[in-house]
Amino acid sequence: MYNTIIIGSGPAGMAAALYLQRSGLKTLIIDKDAPGGQMLKTDKIENYLGFKSISGFELAAKMNNQLEVDKAFGEVTEITKDNYFTVKTNNDTFTSKNVVIATGKVNNKLNLPLEDKIKGISYCAVCDGAFYKDKTVAIVGAGNSAFTEALYLSNICLNVYIINRSENIKADNELQTRVKNKENIIYISNSVVTSLKEEDNILTGIVLNNKEELPINGLFLAIGGKPKLDFIKNVKNDNGYLIVNEKKETNIPGLYGAGDVIKKDYYQIITALNDGVCAALSIKERE
Ligand SMILES: Cc1cc2nc3c(=O)[nH]c(=O)nc-3n(C[C@H](O)[C@H](O)[C@H](O)COP(=O)(O)OP(=O)(O)OC[C@H]3O[C@@H](n4cnc5c(N)ncnc54)[C@H](O)[C@@H]3O)c2cc1C
């Protein structure tokens, strides 16, 4: 019987684990993969305080090495609550008083060949924009995220294409006006990326459905994504993102959410750490 089970050992889950460990509460952290979460998919991290530049793999290993809580490997398939929580994985069943869900989110992809194999594709302008200083990039999408990222990149990059598959723009009017006023943002509608060009496993361009080829150095995907929460029922969410209060509590007593899985404004490693810490301190406060 654990005081707390944390599901997901990305930055949010690991931050919660560290604080619970230091509070002396019996804690288990479960992940279906190696510890690190999305950091393991990140070549270089240059916005994490204390390290000018560090590989995602190294940062993940450093965080994990600090943890002395129990660790289990497995995919959580069901969480139910009676007096206590029962957490089932494909290997085991565990029980606890509290559960922290820190399972992150899954970004939508274009599902093109090479997409997972080459460098130059990103889901986060704030994270990776600086790698494309004075270069040309493209963003796929036409919502607030795509337009916000385009504006951010337009201050760093030489040119920024926005590729929208239709004529329908979901971004706010104010964002649309700001994009129109930027000379180095080129908006292309009714277009779909049909293939990726590469040289030595590095992106060099994209081909559109009208066969036009755009030479670019970076491709940013802002076509949505969602947490995968099919292992729990009756938890309040907004379009799939857990709704939590400032203490990271969900509508179910004892159930907390932290990191990319919750509804919030900014999805970063540092904000995920903050969420994990808040969840752990709230749990400690209730003891
Ligand atoms: C390519 C890329 C580059 C990025 N670059 C940066 C950057 O430079 N700086 C920055 O601050 N942010 C960056 N980010 C964003 C940052 O990585 C995320 O905001 C952060 O990792 C979110 O942390 P998390 O702990 O909430 O979730 P995640 O890191 O997604 O971790 C979730 C964990 O939960 C596990 N899990 C999921 N479902 C289950 C289940 N059912 N059972 C068991 N385990 C499960 C997963 O295996 C994973 O390990 C980047 C993201 C990507 C994709």
The ligand as an SDF file (V2000), in Angstrom:
LIG
                    3D

 53 58  0  0  0  0  0  0  0  0999 V2000
   10.5460   17.3410  -29.4790 C   0  0  0  0  0  0  0  0  0  0  0  0
   10.2500   18.1070  -28.2090 C   0  0  0  0  0  0  0  0  0  0  0  0
   11.1300   19.0700  -27.7830 C   0  0  0  0  0  0  0  0  0  0  0  0
   10.8860   19.7830  -26.6020 C   0  0  0  0  0  0  0  0  0  0  0  0
   11.8140   20.7040  -26.2010 N   0  0  0  0  0  0  0  0  0  0  0  0
   11.6330   21.3430  -25.0250 C   0  0  0  0  0  0  0  0  0  0  0  0
   12.6150   22.2780  -24.5530 C   0  0  0  0  0  0  0  0  0  0  0  0
   13.6490   22.4960  -25.1910 O   0  0  0  0  0  0  0  0  0  0  0  0
   12.3530   22.9030  -23.3730 N   0  0  0  0  0  0  0  0  0  0  0  0
   11.2140   22.7020  -22.6420 C   0  0  0  0  0  0  0  0  0  0  0  0
   11.0640   23.2840  -21.5660 O   0  0  0  0  0  0  0  0  0  0  0  0
   10.2580   21.8400  -23.0940 N   0  0  0  0  0  0  0  0  0  0  0  0
   10.4450   21.1610  -24.2470 C   0  0  0  0  0  0  0  0  0  0  0  0
    9.4800   20.2960  -24.7100 N   0  0  0  0  0  0  0  0  0  0  0  0
    8.2360   20.1330  -23.9250 C   0  0  0  0  0  0  0  0  0  0  0  0
    8.5190   19.2540  -22.6760 C   0  0  0  0  0  0  0  0  0  0  0  0
    9.2960   18.1280  -23.0420 O   0  0  0  0  0  0  0  0  0  0  0  0
    7.2140   18.8250  -22.0450 C   0  0  0  0  0  0  0  0  0  0  0  0
    6.4570   19.9730  -21.7160 O   0  0  0  0  0  0  0  0  0  0  0  0
    7.4650   18.0030  -20.7740 C   0  0  0  0  0  0  0  0  0  0  0  0
    8.2420   16.8550  -21.0560 O   0  0  0  0  0  0  0  0  0  0  0  0
    6.1490   17.5550  -20.1470 C   0  0  0  0  0  0  0  0  0  0  0  0
    6.4560   16.7770  -19.0510 O   0  0  0  0  0  0  0  0  0  0  0  0
    5.4190   15.7310  -18.4330 P   0  0  0  0  0  0  0  0  0  0  0  0
    6.1430   15.0850  -17.2990 O   0  0  0  0  0  0  0  0  0  0  0  0
    4.1380   16.4000  -18.1730 O   0  0  0  0  0  0  0  0  0  0  0  0
    5.1080   14.6740  -19.5910 O   0  0  0  0  0  0  0  0  0  0  0  0
    6.0430   13.7720  -20.4920 P   0  0  0  0  0  0  0  0  0  0  0  0
    7.4090   14.3100  -20.5920 O   0  0  0  0  0  0  0  0  0  0  0  0
    5.2630   13.5450  -21.7330 O   0  0  0  0  0  0  0  0  0  0  0  0
    6.1270   12.3930  -19.6740 O   0  0  0  0  0  0  0  0  0  0  0  0
    5.0030   11.5730  -19.5460 C   0  0  0  0  0  0  0  0  0  0  0  0
    5.4520   10.1480  -19.1760 C   0  0  0  0  0  0  0  0  0  0  0  0
    4.2940    9.3640  -18.9010 O   0  0  0  0  0  0  0  0  0  0  0  0
    4.4610    8.0670  -19.4470 C   0  0  0  0  0  0  0  0  0  0  0  0
    3.1430    7.4910  -19.6720 N   0  0  0  0  0  0  0  0  0  0  0  0
    2.1630    7.9640  -20.4940 C   0  0  0  0  0  0  0  0  0  0  0  0
    1.0620    7.1860  -20.4200 N   0  0  0  0  0  0  0  0  0  0  0  0
    1.3530    6.1820  -19.5360 C   0  0  0  0  0  0  0  0  0  0  0  0
    0.6300    5.0540  -19.0450 C   0  0  0  0  0  0  0  0  0  0  0  0
   -0.6340    4.8000  -19.4100 N   0  0  0  0  0  0  0  0  0  0  0  0
    1.2560    4.2270  -18.1820 N   0  0  0  0  0  0  0  0  0  0  0  0
    2.5310    4.4690  -17.7720 C   0  0  0  0  0  0  0  0  0  0  0  0
    3.2630    5.5270  -18.2040 N   0  0  0  0  0  0  0  0  0  0  0  0
    2.6820    6.3730  -19.0690 C   0  0  0  0  0  0  0  0  0  0  0  0
    5.2400    8.3170  -20.7220 C   0  0  0  0  0  0  0  0  0  0  0  0
    5.9240    7.1340  -21.1260 O   0  0  0  0  0  0  0  0  0  0  0  0
    6.1920    9.4320  -20.3070 C   0  0  0  0  0  0  0  0  0  0  0  0
    7.4210    8.9290  -19.8260 O   0  0  0  0  0  0  0  0  0  0  0  0
    9.7000   19.5460  -25.8630 C   0  0  0  0  0  0  0  0  0  0  0  0
    8.7980   18.5780  -26.3050 C   0  0  0  0  0  0  0  0  0  0  0  0
    9.0550   17.8470  -27.4670 C   0  0  0  0  0  0  0  0  0  0  0  0
    8.0900   16.7780  -27.9310 C   0  0  0  0  0  0  0  0  0  0  0  0
  1  2  1  0
  2  3  1  0
  2 52  2  0
  3  4  2  0
  4  5  1  0
  4 50  1  0
  5  6  2  0
  6  7  1  0
  6 13  1  0
  7  8  2  0
  7  9  1  0
  9 10  1  0
 10 11  2  0
 10 12  1  0
 12 13  2  0
 13 14  1  0
 14 15  1  0
 14 50  1  0
 15 16  1  0
 16 17  1  0
 16 18  1  0
 18 19  1  0
 18 20  1  0
 20 21  1  0
 20 22  1  0
 22 23  1  0
 23 24  1  0
 24 25  2  0
 24 26  1  0
 24 27  1  0
 27 28  1  0
 28 29  2  0
 28 30  1  0
 28 31  1  0
 31 32  1  0
 32 33  1  0
 33 34  1  0
 33 48  1  0
 34 35  1  0
 35 36  1  0
 35 46  1  0
 36 37  1  0
 36 45  1  0
 37 38  2  0
 38 39  1  0
 39 40  1  0
 39 45  2  0
 40 41  1  0
 40 42  2  0
 42 43  1  0
 43 44  2  0
 44 45  1  0
 46 47  1  0
 46 48  1  0
 48 49  1  0
 50 51  2  0
 51 52  1  0
 52 53  1  0
M  END
$$$$
